[in-house]
Amino acid sequence: MFDLTPHVSARASTPQPQSEKNCEMLERPHLPDYGEAWKRCVARLRAELGEDVYSSWFGRLELDSVVDGAARLSVPTKFLKSWIDGHYTDRILAALKSEIKEIVALSLSVRSSTRPSGRNGEPSQVLAAPAAKVAPDREFAHSTLKRADGAAGDDGLAGSPLDRRLTFATFLVGRSNQLAYSAAQKIIESKPGGAPAFSPLYIHAAVGLGKTHLLQAVARAATSQGRRAIYLTAERFMYSFVAALKAQTAIAFKESLRAIDVLIFDDAQFLQGRSIQNEFCHALNALVDAGRQVVVAADRPPSELESLEERVRSRLAGGLCVEMNALDEALRVKILEARVAAVRTLQPGFDVAPPVLAYVAKAINSNGRDLEGAVNRLLAHASMVGARHTIESAEVAIRDLLHTREPKRVKIEDIQKLVANRFSVTRADILSARRTATVVKPRQIAMYLAKVLTPRSLPEIGRRFGGRDHTTVLHAVRKIEGLAKIDTTLNEELELLKRMLLE
């Protein structure tokens, strides 16, 4: 008994907290080692996946416990859990096994703000990934999206500003843009919450033909219906994504983007950077798969967006792809009339006679922005001279808008290559003796363009087309000229080819 007294006394003199800590260490002797092992696992994931991917998906991944060979991990949101479960579970398990041999499985859960208790009622040890500090968790259900009109939201997803003039009411419709306009109207007429008729809708056109006007009209109309819509240019999307990575709010950015009803994305040809393209592709897939509406615009078809990865181009081409063609003369007149009427509300004395408008519409056939510039020049000249415009004075006023520079020298080889690509044949087919309809028409179009756009003689053109006689070339030219007068689709195709060759 005597020998035990000092021993008991020594134990009694030990502070209680230290005793509890010793008991915990006896119960879970290996737990402290898991902290260092988890840090090594995190470093391995960071090295394998790269800093951007790691920060986006693993910055708030935590190891809660290891029980019976199963690692229990947690993340703060359901979206993050779903994404990691679908894409990175095997990678995480392999990294864990390399550091903690006894682990044979892992489970991932969504943690609440109150940490669940471990065995025997004590809080389970939390080993957070040693990433840089991250922003506090946000309850996304209560956050406000950036509206299409540019009002700020709590999650930092900022849409590009909208021009109040660009609405459906001010969009002028002609043969060149009828299909794109109808498709945009179909989106607005569809029932909110219902499945979209086509998603994505992809609109492509050259500069100044109305893509942005149509997209902003969709954004404004969708917002007025109470839909969560956002209008983003490629520049704004890239800026917002990079800013979210730097602020370590990438998860909130991703969740915000995937929660909208209508995504309107402009200038897709400017999308650069692999990680940014990956994020755009993930968002596009998530929205389309969830039955949300996506509208994308660019200056060329998806197949010609060389800077984008193949999977992005394939996804864009999988919806409805619509081209807005060059403005026909009738539509150019309507645009000029509308612009003159708008100016007249501010300058009541300003007016332009119909013959002058017809001349301007015929002289300027490039795009709508040049037409607007022409009206501004007519107004300026009329204000200085104080007289109504004639065709001669209008010619002086818009002189700088007319393409008087030396025309580009077009090569017959370039014509053959472009026409072959446009009609899905090869240049060898065009030069061959084949006389099938799929080859004859492109060959005749190429001959016609060679006659119109180059100074070459008919015999020289015939030699360049596989040694054909000049009468064959003359027949082709006359045939295409005749068809273009009665076939508006062919006429628009010829105008497009001319513009592509002369740019």
C-alpha positions, 0 to 999 in steps of 0.5 A, a space after each residue: 500500500 505504501 509503495 502505491 501512494 506516491 504513484 497514485 498521488 503523482 497521477 492525481 497531480 497531473 492536470 485533467 486536460 493532459 490526462 484526456 489528451 493522453 487517453 485520446 492518443 491511446 484510443 487513436 494512436 495513429 491519428 496524428 500521423 494522418 495529418 502529415 500524410 494528408 499534407 503529402 497527399 495534398 501536395 501530390 494532388 497539387 503537383 499532378 493536377 496543377 494549381 488552377 485545378 487544385 484551387 478550383 476543386 480541392 481548396 476546401 476538401 478536408 479529411 475528417 477521419 480514417 475508420 476501418 480503412 475508409 477515409 472520410 472526406 468532406 466538402 462544403 457544397 453538394 455541387 462540389 461533392 457531385 463534381 469530385 465524385 464524378 471526376 476525381 474519386 479514383 485520383 484522390 484514392 490513389 493519392 491517399 493509398 500512396 501515403 496511408 497504406 491501410 486505406 482501401 476506400 473513401 467516402 465523400 460527404 457535404 459538411 454542415 456548419 456544425 462539425 459532426 461528432 466522432 466516436 464516443 461523442 468527441 469531435 472528429 479531428 479535421 485535417 484541412 488541406 494546406 491550401 491558401 486561405 479561401 473565402 468563407 462558404 456562401 449559401 448559394 441558394 440565397 445569393 443573387 445572380 448578376 442580372 442581364 442589365 448589369 446590376 451587381 450580385 453577391 457572388 461576383 458573377 458580373 454580366 456585361 452591360 446591355 445597350 438599352 437600344 438593342 431590343 427586339 423592337 428595334 431589330 430590323 428583319 430581312 432575308 439575311 437574318 430572318 432565320 436567326 431572328 425566328 430562332 431567337 423569338 422561339 427562345 423567348 416564346 418558350 415556356 419558362 422552366 420548360 425544355 428548350 427547343 434547341 440548346 445551344 443556339 449558335 449564331 455566326 456572322 461577320 462584323 456589324 451584321 446584328 449578332 450582338 443586337 440579337 443577343 442583347 435583345 434575348 437577354 433583356 426579354 428573358 430577364 423581363 420574363 423573370 428568368 435568371 439570364 446573363 449576357 457575357 462577352 468572352 472578355 468579361 467571362 475570362 476576366 471574371 474567371 481569372 478574378 475568381 481564381 485570384 480571390 479563391 472564390 472559383 467555387 462560387 463562380 462555378 455554382 453561380 454560372 450553373 444556376 442560371 436559366 439563360 446563358 447568352 455568350 458573345 464573341 466566342 472566337 476570343 475565348 483563350 486559355 486552356 483552363 478558361 476554355 475548360 471551365 466554359 466547356 464544363 459550364 456549357 455541358 452542365 447547362 445543356 444537360 440540365 435543360 437550360 438555354 444557351 445562346 452563343 455567337 461568334 464571327 465564324 462557324 464552330 468548325 472554324 474556331 481553331 483556338 477552341 478545343 475540339 470538344 468545345 467546337 463539337 458541343 457548339 455544333 451540336 445545337 442549332 447553328 445559324 448564319 446571319 448573311 450580308 445585309 441585302 440592299 432592301 434591309 440596308 435601306 430599312 436600316 438607313 430609314 430607321 436611323 434617319 428617323 431616330 436622328 430626326 427626333 433630335 434634329 427635326 429639320 434633318 431629312 434625307 430623300 428616298 433616292 439619296 438613301 437608295 444611293 447610300 444603301 447601294 454604295 455602302 454594302 459592308 455592314 450596319 455600323 458603316 450605315 450608321 456612320 453614313 447617317 452621321 456624316 450626312 447629318 454633319 454635312 447638312 448642318 454645315 451646308 444648311 441644304 437638303 442632300 442630293 446624291 452628289 452631296 451625299 457622295 461627298 459626305 460618305 466619301 471616306 466610307 467608300 472602299 476606294 483603296 486598291 482592291 486585293 489581288 485574288 488568286 485563282 488558286 485561292 478561289 478554288 480552295 475556298 469554293 472547294 471547302 465551302 461545298 465539301 469537295 476537294 480542289 482536285 475534284 474541281 480540276 478533274 473531269 468529273 461531271 457529277 452535280 456535286 462537282 459541276 456546280 462548285 466548278 462553275 461557281 469557281 470559274 465565275 468568281 475567277 472571271 469576276 475577281 481576277 483580270 485573267 482571260 477566259 482561255 487563261 482561266 480554262 487552263 487553270 481549271 484542268 486545261 478546259 476550253 474558254 467556251 466552257 468557262 464562258 458557259 459557266 459564267 453565264 450559267 451562274 449569272 443567270 441563276 443568281 438573278 432568280 435564286 436569292 440563296 445562290 446570290 447571297 452565297 456568291 456575295 459571301 464568297 466575294 467578301 471572304 476573298 476580298 477581305 
